[in-house]
Amino acid sequence: MRKVLTGFLIYGLPIPLLLYSLTVGPSQGLVFADYWDWGKAALNGGIHENSTKVYMLNNIIENVRLPRVLLTFIIGAGLASSGGALQGIFRNPLVDPYVLGISSGSAFGAALAIAFPLLHINVMAFVLGVASVIMTYSFAFSNNKSSIVAVILSGMIVSGIFTASLTVVQYISDPYKLQAIVQWTMGNLHHASWDKLNTAALPVGIGIVGMYLMRWRLNLLALGEQEAKAVGVNPTADKATLVALATLTTSTSVAAAGVISMYGLFIPHLTRMMVGPDNRKAMPANIFFGGSFLVIIDNFSRSLMDFEIPIGIFTMLLGAPFFLFLMKKNKINWV
């Protein structure tokens, strides 16, 4: 029974959830019958020949909700798979894109692009995300070697540097751009559009597919470098490839939706609790369940109150108590 429930949550939930999410929103005066009429008209190809309300609803679903739901799903899948990959690489359950400075670097780059529109937001987010990884590894290396602890500590330092730099950008920005940057740093999907989806889908898709194809290598890397070398794997090259894929995925997600705190940290723990530590099962679980869970959070963020609550606030409010629970239960492990 547990396996059936787990299988449904991971693989059976996404499609019905995505369809249901198209009906969630602040639009007033719409009832189930309106969505039913829209569905029949859409299947028959007669949207434009139907009532004004059906035509209006089609516009809402096609141009507002559908791109937002799809963008939310791929960002959730990307952040969860990136977190799971980084935790496997560094054999540490507390690692995520924020700990290595990737998210902070990408946030700083995106904020620069918002403050100075001559720069492209996705390019700046990726460039600064890569720069943060290079800085983290440069600080961690001593005598041509580094430890996991040194990498994590260096990532925290780099993250602090870029967070301070982001604050400087906010301080020197004009009030209108400052408001946009502040809202964006909270994590927000209310500006989701087909253009953003088209821009984010390819880089995030490349990152997700790449990490999925290397999921079995994560099992070897989790054993340690010596064990990985013993079976013919080049751990340095594999780690560099996986970190690059995680950086591409995270930086693109940050550029598209802002800073979504702790999501890449606690979702991999949930999936490991459901399917176990084997990355051959955990990686696809991160992709599908990670995407679905962020869609659920976004549904609450845009419908719980009369105004929209930034999704980054929800993920922080969910992630922090969850980790406190794991700490109290001593479940922060790989089981």
N, C-alpha and C positions, 0 to 999 in steps of 0.2 A: 504493500500500500504506500509506503514511504517513497519507494522508487517511482511509482506512478505519479504521485504528487510532485516530486522533484522534477520529473520529466516534463510535466505540464507547466510548472512554473518557469522552466528554462526554455523549452522549445514550443510548448503549446500556447503560452500566454501572448507572445508578441502580436500575432495577427488580429485576434479579437480585441486586444487592448488598443492597437492602432486605430481600428475601426471605431471603437467606442470613443476614443479621444477626439475624433472629428466632431462629436456632438457636445464636447465640453467647452464652455466659454461663457463670457459675460453677456452675450446677446440676449436681449429681453424679448418676451412674447413668442418664443419658439417652443413648441411642444413636440412630443414624439411623433405625432401624426405628420408634422411638417417634414421631419427627417424621412419618414416612410414615403411620403409623396416625392421627396427629392430622390430617394433611392430608386423608385420605380421610373421616374422621369430620366434619371441617368442611365439606367439599364436600357431604356427604350430609345435613348438618344433624342429625347424631346424636351430638354431643359428650356430652350428658348421659346418653345411653344406653350409652356405651362404658365402657372400664375406668377404674379410679381413676387410673391413671398418665396416661391421655389427658386426663381431666378436669383433673388437676393441671397438666399441660403447657399446656392451653388457658388456664388461669388465669395461668400465668407469661407466656405469649406475649401474651395480650390485655391484661392489666393492668400488666405490668412492661416487657416488651421492646418491644412495638409503640409505645406512646407515647414511649418513649425514642428509638427509632430515628427516628420521624417528627420529634420535636423536634430531634434532632441534625441531621437533614438540613436543616430550614428555618433553623436557626441558622447552619449552615455556609454555606448559600446566601446568607443575609442579610449575614453578615460579609464574604464574598468579594465580593459585588456592591457593598457599601458601600465597601470598599477600592478596588475598580476605579473606581467613580464619583469618589471623592475624588482619586485619582491623576490621573484625566482632567481634573477641574476645575482642579487646581492645577498640572497639567503637570509633576508631580514624581513619580518612581517610588518615593520614600521616604515618601510620605504614606499614612497610614491613620487609622482612627478614634482611635487612641491618640495620634498626633502632634498632632492638633487638640484633644486634651483631652476628646473625647466620652466615651471609655471610662472615663477616670479620674473624670470628673464623674458619670457614671452609676453607677460603682462606689461612689463616696462616697454618692450618694443611696440606693442599695440597702442599703448598710451602715447608714445612719441608720434605714431602715425595719426592718431586722433588730434593731437595738439598741433601737428605740422602736416597738413593734408597732402603735401607734395610726396610723402612717403606712403607706400602701399602697406596696409595694415597686416595682411597675411605674410608678406615678405619680411617685414620688420619683426613680426612675432617669431617667425622661424629662425631668422638670423640671430636674434638675441637669445632664443632658446638654445641654439647650437653653441653660442658664445658662453652661455651659463654652464653647459656640460663641459666644454673645454676648460673653463676656469676651475670647475669643481675637480676635474682630474688633475689639472696642473698643480693646484694647491695640495692635493692628497698625495702626490708622488714624492717620495724621498728615497734617495739612493736607488733610483730606477725601479722602485716597487711601492705598492700602496696596500693598505689594509681596508677591509670593509668599513671599520669604524672611522678611519681617516676620510674615506670618501663621503660618508654620511655627514660627518662634522663639517667637511669642506662645503658640502651642499647647503648646509644650514647657514654657513657664513655667506656664501654666494647669494642665497635667497634673501638674506638680510640686506646685502648691498643693493640688490635690484629693487627690493621693497622700498628702501630709502630713496633710491633714484626715482622710483615711481612717485613718491611723495613730493620730490622736487618738481617734477613735471606738473603735478597737480597745483603746486604753489604758484608756478609762473604762468599757468594757463589762464585765459580770460574766463569770465564766469560761465559763459555758455558751454565752452568746451570742458570746463571743470565739471559741470553738472553731468555731461555725457560720460566723462571718464569715471566719475564716482559711481554712477549707475552701472557702468560696464564692469567695474571691479567687484561689484556685488554678485555678478553672474546674472545675466538677464537674456531672455529669449524673445522679448516682445518685439524686437526688430527683425525677427526671422522672416526670410523671403526666399523666393526661388533663386535669386541671384546669390544669396549667401549659401544656400544649399548647394548650388552648382559649384561654387568656389571651394566649399569645404569637403564635398563628397569624395572627390578624387584623392586628395592627400590623405584624408582619414581612412578611406578605403584601402589605399596602398599600405598604410601602416597596420591596419587590422589584418589584412590578408597575409602580410609578411610575418607578423607575430604568430598568426595561426599556423602557417606552414613550418615555423620553427618551434612549435610547442613541445615536440619530443626532445629537442635539444635543451630546453629549459630544465627538463628532468635531469639531464646529465650535468648541466652547470650547477644545479642545486646540490649536487654531491660534492663539489669542490673542484678546483683546477686540476689537481693531480689525478683524480679519478676520471675527469673528462679527457685528459690527455692520454690516459691509459687505454681508452677505447677509440682513440684516433680522432678526437674532436679538438679543434683549435679554439680554446676558450676565449682567447683575446679577440679573435676575429668575430666570433659569435656574439660576444658581449657588445662589441662596437656596433655590430649590425642591429642588434635588438635595441640598444640605447638610441641609435639613430632613428629607428622606426618609432619608438616611443616618443622621441622628441618631435618628429614630424606630426604624429597624431595629436600630441598634447598642444603644441604650438598652434596648430590649425584650429583645434577646439577652443583654445583661449581667444584666438582672434575672432572666432565666430560668435561666441557666447559669453566671453568674459571669464572671470575666475570662479569656477565652481568648486568650492572648498571641500576637501576630504573625500571626494567621491571615489577617486582612484585608490584611496586607502582602505575604506571599509567594505566596498563591494567585493574585492577578491577574498576577503575573510568570509563573507556570506556564502560565496560560491564554494569555497573549500569546505565549509561546514556542510554543504549540501552534497557535493560530489567527491570530496576527498582531495588530497594534495597532488594527485597525478595531473600534470599540466595538459596532458592529452585530452582530459575531460574538463579540467578547470578553465582552459582558454576559451573553448566554445561557450562554456557556461558564462564566462565573463562577458563575452560578446552579446549573447542573446538576453541574459538576465540583466546585465548592465544597461543595455539599451532600454529594456522594458521598465526597469525601476526608475530611471530618470524621467521617462514619460509619465509614470504615475506621480512622481514628485511635481512635475510641471503642471499636471492637471490640477493638483491641489493649489499650486502657487497662483494659477490664473482664475480659480473659481471659488476658493475658500472665503474670500472677502470681496467687497465691492471694488477694491483696487488690487492690482497685481503685486504680489510679493516676490522680490528677486529670488530666483531659484537657488543661488549660492547661500542665502540665509537658511533655506530649508535643509540643504545638504549639511551645513555646519551643525544645525540643531539636531539633526538625526545622527550624524557621525560621531559627535563628541559623547553623547550618552551611551552610544553603542560601544565605543572603545572603553569607556569607564566600566561598563558591564563586563566586557571581556577581561579587563584587568582584574576585576574583583573575582571572577570565576577562573582566573588563570588559564584562559583559553586563547591567549595570543600565541599561537604556535602553528605548526603545519599540519595538524590533524583535523 
